[in-house]
Amino acid sequence: IADVLCGWGVPAPINPSDMLGDMITGEQAFAILEAIHTLDMGALNDRYADYDLATLCNEYDIDLADGFELAMKEGWNLPFGVRTFLRVEQEEHLVETLAKL
């Protein structure tokens, strides 16, 4: 959900304790509720990496500052900073670009 919120212009970092109604319009809130009740959560979950950016950088011996810089350069949504779970294609790009394999 936070990835979608950033896509709608909600500035990062997103505080999970903030009220949704303070961040988006009623129409956007309705769209999120509709998605929650109609999308296949398993398929949606498969679109995201198993680990957050900080953990991925540690796993692949990537300097966290370099990983964060790449994410910013690529314009990736990081609603929770380095604790954001990247999309699978972003994880692949991160590893292909910066990993010391």
C-alpha positions, 0 to 999 in steps of 0.5 A: 500500500505504501508503494501506491501511496508514494506513487500518488504523491504522498511524500516519503517516509510514510509513518504507518501510524498516520491516518490514511485520510490525512494522506489521500483523498476519499476516492483514493482511499476507496480504490485502496479498499477495493484493491484489498478486497479484490486483488490476489494478495499472494500474487501481489506479494510475489511482486516484491522482494523477500527482504528490504533494501538494507538487508539486500545490500547486506546480503549482496555485499553492497554498500548501503549508501550506494544502494540508496543512491541507486534507488534515488537515481532510479526514482524508486519509491522508498516509503520506509527508507532503507527498510522498504521492500523493493519490487522484484525487478528493482531488486534484480537491477540493484543486484545486477548493477552493484553486487560484488558477485 
